[in-house]
Amino acid sequence: MDPRSFAIGKPVSIDEWIRIARDSNAVHFLESLQYHNVIHHYKQTFGNDRVEILLLEELAQDTFTFSKRLAHFIEVDQDEVHSCLVNKKENEGVSQFYNEFRRIRQRLIRIFDLPESLPKSVQPIIRSTNRRVENYLSSSGNKERYTIADDIKGWLEDYYTNCNLQLDELYNLPVRKYGYPIVNNNKCYV
């Protein structure tokens, strides 16, 4: 994960990335995560009986039941769906070393305009070496981790609590079970 500023394209912290999305009139990423609106839109567009709501938390907790519901909805063999979900591929992310390497490489390329200044005969060697370094660094060391500041967590909880309440009340989704923040009668439940 390499969160980037929507405004200037340089790497920023996850807190800054959320602040930019929150404060921008042009970026509507956080609004797209208000799932009650997304579900409403899909149901209006496709019809109530053509939309099934499945939570990723349910997939993680009970793959068999999740695959059974999904298979029934899309009218395919449950064993096939279960097999695909159990044998899934995961994005394993990259290491802190790799992210730091990317940041340094980007700075050097901007400063020295390396690709343009190197002779054409050397460029394939540079690309090959670069791939090897990237492969090594992406699989070496600890995975990159991000911590969201308490004020940003609080803002996100406030921003999504009504949405989560709608998911609970309108669609009977077990969001409380999975710790989604919910406001009900001016009290926040997590």
N, C-alpha and C positions, 0 to 999 in steps of 0.2 A: 504494500500500500504506500503510495507516495502522494498524499493529498496536495493539491496545487491550488494556488490562488486563482479564482475565476477572472480576476481583474488583470493580473500581470503575468501569470503563468510560471512563477518561480515556486519552488517548494515552500510550503508553510506548515505550521503545526496543525494538528487536527482541530484544536480550539479556534485557531485563526480561520481555518477552512469553514467551520460552522458559523463563525461570526460573519464572514463574508457572505455566505448563503443567506443568513438571517437578515442582514442589513441591506442586501442588494435588491433593487427594484427589477433587475433584469434576470436574476437567477431564481428559479422556482423549484429547486431540487427538494428542499425540505417539505414543501407543499405536496409533492408527489408521493411522500411517505405517509400522508394522511389517508390511511387505507379505507376508512369508511366512505370517503368520497370516491376513491378508485372503484370500490365494489359497487357503489350506487351507479356510477357511470357505466360500468360493464353490464349491470342488470338492466339499465335503461336501454343500452345499445343492443344487447343480445337476448334479453328476456330472463326472467327469474330462474326458469328451469334450465337455462343454458350456462349458468355460472355456479361453480362449486368452489367453496372457500376451504382451503387446506393450510394449516399452519406449519411452518418449518419446525417448530418445537415439537409438534406431533410426529413429524417424520423422524426426528432424532430420538424421540422417546419410544415409539412403537411403529417400526417400519412395516410390519405385517399389516396392521390395521390401516395405516396410511395408504399402503399400496392397494389394499382391498377397496377402499373408498375411491381412490383415483381410478383404478381399473373399472369399477362399476360405472363411474361417471363418464369415462371416455370409451366405454364399451370395448375393452380389450381384455386379454387373458391376465388374470391376477398374478399367476406365477411369473409371467414375463415381466410385468411391472415390478414385482418384488425383486426379481433377479437383477433388473437394471438398477434399482435403488440400492441394493446390497452391494453390488459390484461397482459402486460409483467411483468417479475420479474426483479428487479434491484439489483445490488450489492450495498448495502448501505454503505459499508466500515466499518471501526472500529474506535473507539475513540482514542484520544491521550493517555488516561489512559491505554487502552489495549495494544497499541504499546509499551509504557514504561514498562508495566508489562512483555511483551514478552522479551524485552531486558534484564531486570533484571533477569528473570527466566533463560534465556539462560546463563547469566554469572554465576549464582549460580550453575546451573547444571554442567557447565564446571569446576568450582572451586572445588565443593564438590563431584562431581560425584554422585549426589543424588539418581538416580534410582537404582544404583548398591549397595549403602550403606544401603538402607532401608530394613527392614525385609519384606519378601514376604506377610505376613499377613496384613501389613500396606499399601501396594501399591494400592489396590483397593480404600481405603479411600482417599488416596492422589490424585488418578486420579479423583474421584468423586468431591472432593473439588476443584481441579484444574479446572474442567469443569464449576462448578458453578461460580468460580471467573472469568473465561474467559467470560462466558455469561454475567455476570453483567458488567464487565469492557468494553466489546465490545459495549454495548448498552448505556453506561453512559458517559456523558460529551460531549465535542465538538469533531467533527470528525477531524481526522488528516488532516492537510493542508501542502502543500509544495509550496515554492516559488522558482522559477528558477531565478538565478542571471542574471543581464542584459548582461554580456559578453557571458554567455551560450545561452541566448535567441538570441543574435545577431549571434552567430555561427550557431545555428539551422536554423535561417532565411536564412543565406547565404547558408547553406548546402542544403536546400530544395527549394529555389526559382526557380532554373532551372527546377526541377521536377514539381513544381506547374505550371510553364509556359507551360510545355509539356502537363499537364492535361488539361489546358485551350485550347491550340492550337490544339493538336492532337485528343482529345476526347470531346472537346466542353463542358467541365464540368464547372459549375458556381463557380469556386474556388474564384474568386474576390469577389463575392457576400458574401462569408462567411469569408472574411478577410485573406485568405491564402496569404503569401508574394509572390510576383511575380516580377521577374526582366525582364524588357523589354527595349531595347535600353539603357542599363546601368543605368536604373532608377528602384528603388525598389518601388512597389506598395503594400500597405497592406490594 
